[in-house]
Amino acid sequence: MIELKNVGKTYQTGKISFEALKDINIKIEAGEFTGILGPSGSGKSTMMNILGCLDRVTEGIYYLDGRDISTMKDNELAIIRNKKIGFVFQSFNLLPRMTIFENVELPMVYAGIPKGERKLRTEEALRKVGLLDWAKHRPNEISGGQKQRVSIARAICHNPSVIMADEPTGNLDSKSAVDIMEVFQKLNDEGRTIIMITHEKENVQYFKRVVSFIDGEIVEDREVYDRKLIVDGEKVSADEGVRTREVLSDYETSEE
């Protein structure tokens, strides 16, 4: 689904250049839940911008669903972003004068989607994040965790191929952060591909894969065997070294 081959990104300011990414090679398959970790300045945000078609590679090739993104024009990249990628940011980016429903619906208005279809999609997205009953409220009437749920609903309403989340729990208390990670996990369980930047180690237990950056290079790329699973609403903690599919199989067998 996503493949980067020998990707580099260099920023130039006058005579000074900064190499933000160095020779990145990675594949992310459909249905993965990948966490991108690293300290400030490690290159993880640059990586997210490139994956989200918000920035271009300086060298190398970026494939998304088999298409070479590296050579596309700005208007082509905009179409890719609108159709294939859903974004969730740390700061929510909700419009205060609009209702929750209107905030989720807005991108579809700009996309020219008919009103009836917008209504159905918005209601379904809000239902998935547990906020359909809050549709008529405004952002100042809900909590931070609920605001992030709204931004997730907005990101999934056009059924994107991949969801890109940039520090989505960074502004939340610990309980709200757990709630948001469980929402992402349920979306991933439905088959959605999720790529998340985070500096919070507590979030690692929800990922299927962790990619760590330092100084613009990938220093770790591993599967997560001790995931925290939500199965039929129950938390199931997998022992370290046991693959997710084995835990799910054992759980299902015990319920028969």
Buried (B, 14 or more C-beta within 10 A) or exposed (E): BBBBBEBBBBEEEEEEEEBBBBBBEBEBEEBBBBBBBBEEBBBBBBBBBBBBBBBBBBEBBBBBEEEEBBEBEEEEBEEBBBEBBBBBBBEBEBEEEBBBBBBBBBBBEEEEBEEEEBBEBBBBBBEBBEBBEBBEBBBEEBEBBBBBBBBBBBBBBBEBBBBBBBBBBBBBEEEBBBBBBBBBBBBBBEEBBBBBBBBBEEBBBBBBBBBBBBBBBBEEEEEBBBBBBBEEEEEBEBEEEEBBEEBBEEBEEEEE
